[in-house]
Amino acid sequence: MGDLKLGRLPDRTPVKLTIHVSPELGQALSDYADLYRERYGAEEPIAGLAAAMLEAFVEADRGFARWRKEVRK
């Protein structure tokens, strides 16, 4: 059987994390969800928004990206 153009997909099983945040951060996330709903007309759960925020933060951290690239050689 020949090779496929698409390689084997990586594990895409979500990882569940449970975190505790300060009351102030909890309120800020709730307020953000309210603004998101106003702006986009779609309600998203705070957990989904927080996950997207964390992903964007990690992707934007160039120092972390350089370090990770070195570690994964």
N, C-alpha and C positions, 0 to 999 in steps of 0.2 A: 504494500500500500504506500502511495507517495505521501510526501509531507504536505501539510496544509499551509496555505498562505498565512492563516491566523495561528499564532502559537498558542500553547496551552495557557489558559487564563489563570491568573493568580487567585488565591483564596479570597473570596469576596464575602465571607461570612461576617456579619456585623459583630462587633465586640461591645458588650453592654458594660458601661461604667456607671457607678453610682458615686456621686460627689455631694458634698455639703458646701453650701455657699453662705456668705453672710446675708443677713436680712436686707441690707442695702443692695447687694448684687442681685438678690432674688427679685427685689422690686424693680431694679433697673432692667432686668431681663423681661419682666412682665410688661413694663412700659415699652420696651423695644418691640415686643410681640404686638402690642396695641398699635404702635406706629406702623409696623410692617403691614398689619391688616388694613389700616387706613390707606397706606400708599399703594398696595398691590391688590387690595380687594380679596385677599386670600388669608385664611387663618392657618397659621402654622404653630405646632406645639413648641413650647419653649425649649424642650430637649432637642428638637430638630434644628432650631435656630442656633442654639448653643454649639451643637456639633459643627454646623457650617462655620460659625465664628472661629472655633478652635482650629478647624482645617485651614481656613484662610490665614490665621495667625501663623501657624506652623509653616505653611507654604511661603509666606512672605519673609520669614526669618532667614536671611542669607547666611548668617554665621552658622546657624544650625544646619543649613543645607551643605555648606562646605565641610563641616565636621562630619556629618552623616556620610558624605561621599568618601571621605578619607577612611572612616571606620568600615565601610562596606566594600573596600577594595578586594 
